[in-house]
Amino acid sequence: MTAPKPTHRLAKEADLPALHVLMNRAISAFLPDFLSPEQVEASFEIMGVDSRLIADDTYFMVFDGDELAGCGGWSRRATLFGGDHTSGRNPRLLDPKTEAARVRAMYTDPDHGRKGVGRLILSLCEDAARAEHFTRVELAATAAGVPLYEACGYKPMRAWDEITSKGVPVPLVLMGKGITKESHGRVR
């Protein structure tokens, strides 16, 4: 007997408490293999959901049956990463002719890792961005996310340390991918 396929829907404001629980579980479970305990704790300052994504109807929730298995979204706005509490967010609308859409705030519940949840979210985001005439997507990857993104065709563009308010460096990698109709479906 095969497992049922995961389902998805757009997140609503009422989903924020469940999304925060999932994000905290994902950060706590996946980042310790790549970061020091101090960096994991500091990651909570720069990561999280930006409720603008929910208001823009660009943030997805993936379910395995009734269980929230993952979440993530895309944006037509300039902010590259960070939640409502993160400084430096920029609500400027991007120009699909000259700028890349953003893939944002991707998290998989630790109980659902390596089940295709992340790939499904990326596919949903890429398809939605393509439908709005974007030809590229970019994201800020954590060390834990880089292998998935590379497997899905994303290329590293630049690495940096995001310095938190307490001076803790959290490593991130800017990654990008073309999503033209010609590239659609080649790498999944």
N, C-alpha and C positions, 0 to 999 in steps of 0.2 A: 504494500500500500504506500503510495507516495504522499508526502506531506503536502498540505494545502499551500497554494501560492500565497505569498504575503499580499496584503491589501494596503491601499494608501488613500489618504485624503488630505486636503488642506487643513492646516492648523487654525484654530480660532482662539480668541483671547482667553476663553474659559479653559483652554488646554495648557496655559502657562505653568500652573503648578506641576502637572505631570511631566512637562518638558524639562523643568528645572531639576526634578528628581532624576530623570534619565541622564541629563548632562552631568550632574554631579557623580552619578555612578560610573559613567563612561570615563570621565577625567580621572577619577580615583582608581579605576581598574586598569586602564590602558597606558597612561603616561608614566607610571613608576618604572616601567621597563626601559624608558628612554631618558628620564630626567631625574635629578636629585629630588629628595623629599621637599626641599625648599622651593625648587622650581615647580613641582606639582602644585604645591599650595599657592604659589604666585600665579599659576595658570588660571585660577578662578577669577582673578582680577581682570584678565584680558579676554576671557572666553565667556560665551553665553549667548542666549538668543536676543536678537534685536527685535523688539515687538513691531518695528516698522515692517519687517518681513511678513509678519502675520497680517498687518493692516493692508499691505500691498498684495495679499493673496499669492505669496511666492514661497511659503514655508510648508513643507510636507511632513506628515507623520506616516510611518510605516508600521503596520500591525501584523503580527503572527497570531492568527485567531483574534482573541480579545486583548492580547498583550501588546503594549507599545514596544516595538523592537528597535526603532530608530527614528531619527528626525534630521532634517536638513533642508536647506532652501537655496534660492538663488536671488540675485538682486539686480535691478536696473539702476541702482544708486551707487555712488562712488565709494561708500564705506567698504573696506576690504574684509575686516573682521571685527569682532567684539560685540558685546551685549549692551543692553540698555545702560548699564553702569560703567561702560568703558568710555574713556575720554577720546576725543578726536574723530568721532563719527561725522560723516558728511552726507547729507541727504540729497545732494545734487544728482539730478538724473543724468545717466550716461548716454552718449550718442552711439547707437548700435553700428553706425557707419565707421566710426574711428576708435571706439573703445570696447573693451571686453566686459561682458557681464560678470558678475561675481557669484561664485558658489560660496555659501556661508553656513556656518554653524552646523556642521555635520557631526552627528553623534549616533553611535550604535550601543544599545544596551549590552552589557557584558555577557548576558545569557544568550544573546543572539549574534555574537561575533562569528565571522566566517560562514555566514549563511546567505550572503548575497544582498544583505540589507543596504550596505554602503553603495554597491554597484547600482542597485535600483534607485536610490536617491540621486546619484549622479546622473543616471539616465533621465529621470524625471526633470531634473534641473536643466540639463543640456537641451532636452526637447522643448521645454518651455522658453528658454532663452532663444533658441533657434526660431521658434514661432514668432518672436518679437524682433526678428531680423538681426540678432547678434550673430557674428561669425566666429567669435572667440569667447572663451570663459577663462577666468583666473580665480585663484583661491590662495589663501594663506594656510599652508599645511603645518600641522605639528609633526614631530618626528614619528609619532605613532601612525599618522595618516599617509605619510609619503609612499610606503609600499603599495597601498591600494591605488592611490592616484597615479603612480607610475604604471601600474598594471592596466589602468584604464586610459592610458595614452597621454597623461599630463607630463609635461617636461619642466624640470626645475629651471627657474629664471634668475633667482637671487635668493640668498639666505641672509638672515639678520637675526639679531637678538632684540626682542621687544623688552625694554626695561620697564619694570613695574614701579609703582610709587615708592616701594621699599628698596628699590635699586637692584632687584633680582632679575637677571637676564633669562628670558624664555625664548628658546630658539624657534624660529619659524622659517618656512621656505615659500617664496612666491612661486607658484606653478601655473602653467597655462596650457591650453589645448584649443586647436581649431575645431569648430563645430559646423562647418559648411555642410551643405547637402552632400557634397562629394565625400566628406569624411564620416558622415553619419553611418553608424553600424559597423565600421571597420574595427574599432577597438571597444570592447564592452567589458 
